[in-house]
Amino acid sequence: MPKGTPEAIAAKITDVAHDTFIAGMHLASLVAAGVAVVAVLVAFLTQRGANAEAGAGAGHI
């Protein structure tokens, strides 16, 4: 804060900055959790079966 800033205003700016940071981190955590859930679903839906290697390359030159 610049010198001469009233203490009440400096405290309010600090509170707003803190609240904004916490809100941003909360949103980022929710987005990261959503991405992780989607990644797990994609991994389960695209995993190879038990016999996937047995037929690999069959019919290819």
N, C-alpha and C positions, 0 to 999 in steps of 0.2 A: 504494500500500500504506500502511496506517496505520503510524505510527511504532511501533517496537518489534516489528514483524513479523520473525521470524528470517529470515536471508538464504536459508537452504535452502528454507523454505516459500514465500518470495516468488519464488524461482527456479522452483520446481515449478509455482506458479500461472501464471507467465509462460509456461512451456513448454506447459502444458495449454491456455492461451488461444491460443497460436500454433498449436498442432496442430489445435485446433478450428476456427480461422479458415481454415487451409489446407484442411482437409477440407470445410468448407462451400463454399469457393470452387471446389474440385474438382467437387463435386456440382453447383453452379450452372453451371459450364462444360459439364458433360455434358448437363444439361437444356437449356441454350441451344443446344448442338450438335444435340440431338434435335429441338428446335423448328425449327431452320433446315433440317434434312433434310426434315421433314414439309412445311414451306413450299415447298421446291423441288419436292417430289413433287406437291403440290396445284397449283402453278403450271404444271408440265408437263402434268398431267392435265386442266386446265381451259383451256388456251390455245386460242385461236381458230384455225381452219384458214385456209388461204391464200384461199379463196373465201368466207369468212364474211361479208364486207361485200356481196358481190354479191346474196345472198339476204336480206339484212337487211330486215325490214319486209314481206316478200312475204306477201300474204294478210291483212294487217292493215289496218284502216280508219284 
